Amino acid sequence: MSAKPTSHPKTDLQENHTKSFTIPMPKSYTPILIFLLIIAAFFMGMLITKIQYLQSSNGSGTTAGTYGTQPQAQAPNQPNQPQAPLQKQNVAVGHFPPQGNKDAKVKIIEFGDLRCPFCDQFFKQTEPQIIKDYVDTGKAVFYFRQYAFLGPASTVAANAAECANEQGKFWEMHNYLYQNQPDESDTSMYTTDKLTQIAGTLGMDTNQFNSCLSANKYSQNVSDDLAAGQKAGVSGTPTVFINGTPIVGAQPYSAFQSAIETALK
């Protein structure tokens, strides 16, 4: 019995045709192929890095930075986006000085990142009205706690606020960083030298400030605030607690007004 073929055999015509049109590849092509493979590997590496960066920016996983591993941003609510009811929390006021009478009936506690654009929007559009209607009238007191989760630059900004607080200038630094907040991709402001210059313009001792910031003197405070926010269920900034009831995102003033009026009753 003859052996069973394992492939389709070529005819004489096919064999001759193959021989006639097969062009041997010159040896000189080998370096070119190697060069092209190197280029392709380089661009593939860039693509993978970009994908990882986008994933970290959108809240998938964690990012290890100079100042340790930080939880990544979860998308905060957009303005005017309806918010599902959230559970009331027992939230401490933190260590920064408040705006208003600390004995006021309503305690408003914001967890914010000094680089967060939605926090900046809340600061510029909503917070002034809250301060005018409720803090200045003695009905509420306003506290700020740090939730520095947008990468190493946020941690630098948070430490700068701590060092400003050491000199009694917390709110001055807080306000400056929001009033002059650059695009989220621009981190040029958040260096020791630049922030020390800013501290000088705000009336601080620049040597003391520079030494404080360089040493990350209050990094534990920054970490403690972040942990407190996580324990309270903060997943995006700003998150504002009104007598423990959270409002997430740069909501319209009416949302805060309603919650404050309810707390006053």
BELSUL-V649066 format. One record per residue. RES is the residue in one letter. SS is DSSP state (hx for helix, st for strand, lp for the rest). Layout:
# BELSUL-V649066
((RES;SS) (RES;SS))
This chain:
# BELSUL-V649066
((M;lp) (S;lp) (A;lp) (K;lp) (P;lp) (T;lp) (S;lp) (H;lp) (P;lp) (K;lp) (T;lp) (D;hx) (L;hx) (Q;hx) (E;hx) (N;hx) (H;hx) (T;hx) (K;hx) (S;hx) (F;hx) (T;lp) (I;lp) (P;lp) (M;lp) (P;lp) (K;lp) (S;lp) (Y;hx) (T;hx) (P;hx) (I;hx) (L;hx) (I;hx) (F;hx) (L;hx) (L;hx) (I;hx) (I;hx) (A;hx) (A;hx) (F;hx) (F;hx) (M;hx) (G;hx) (M;hx) (L;hx) (I;hx) (T;hx) (K;hx) (I;hx) (Q;hx) (Y;hx) (L;hx) (Q;hx) (S;hx) (S;hx) (N;lp) (G;lp) (S;lp) (G;lp) (T;st) (T;st) (A;st) (G;st) (T;lp) (Y;lp) (G;st) (T;st) (Q;st) (P;st) (Q;lp) (A;lp) (Q;lp) (A;lp) (P;lp) (N;lp) (Q;lp) (P;lp) (N;lp) (Q;lp) (P;lp) (Q;lp) (A;lp) (P;lp) (L;lp) (Q;lp) (K;lp) (Q;lp) (N;lp) (V;lp) (A;lp) (V;lp) (G;lp) (H;lp) (F;lp) (P;lp) (P;lp) (Q;st) (G;lp) (N;lp) (K;lp) (D;lp) (A;lp) (K;lp) (V;st) (K;st) (I;st) (I;st) (E;st) (F;st) (G;st) (D;lp) (L;lp) (R;lp) (C;lp) (P;hx) (F;hx) (C;hx) (D;hx) (Q;hx) (F;hx) (F;hx) (K;hx) (Q;hx) (T;hx) (E;hx) (P;hx) (Q;hx) (I;hx) (I;hx) (K;hx) (D;hx) (Y;hx) (V;hx) (D;lp) (T;lp) (G;lp) (K;lp) (A;st) (V;st) (F;st) (Y;st) (F;st) (R;st) (Q;st) (Y;lp) (A;lp) (F;lp) (L;lp) (G;lp) (P;hx) (A;hx) (S;hx) (T;hx) (V;hx) (A;hx) (A;hx) (N;hx) (A;hx) (A;hx) (E;hx) (C;hx) (A;hx) (N;hx) (E;hx) (Q;lp) (G;lp) (K;lp) (F;hx) (W;hx) (E;hx) (M;hx) (H;hx) (N;hx) (Y;hx) (L;hx) (Y;hx) (Q;hx) (N;lp) (Q;lp) (P;lp) (D;lp) (E;lp) (S;lp) (D;lp) (T;lp) (S;lp) (M;lp) (Y;lp) (T;lp) (T;hx) (D;hx) (K;hx) (L;hx) (T;hx) (Q;hx) (I;hx) (A;hx) (G;hx) (T;hx) (L;lp) (G;lp) (M;lp) (D;lp) (T;hx) (N;hx) (Q;hx) (F;hx) (N;hx) (S;hx) (C;hx) (L;hx) (S;hx) (A;lp) (N;lp) (K;lp) (Y;lp) (S;hx) (Q;hx) (N;hx) (V;hx) (S;hx) (D;hx) (D;hx) (L;hx) (A;hx) (A;hx) (G;hx) (Q;hx) (K;hx) (A;lp) (G;lp) (V;lp) (S;lp) (G;lp) (T;lp) (P;lp) (T;st) (V;st) (F;st) (I;st) (N;lp) (G;lp) (T;st) (P;st) (I;st) (V;st) (G;lp) (A;lp) (Q;lp) (P;lp) (Y;hx) (S;hx) (A;hx) (F;hx) (Q;hx) (S;hx) (A;hx) (I;hx) (E;hx) (T;hx) (A;hx) (L;hx) (K;lp))
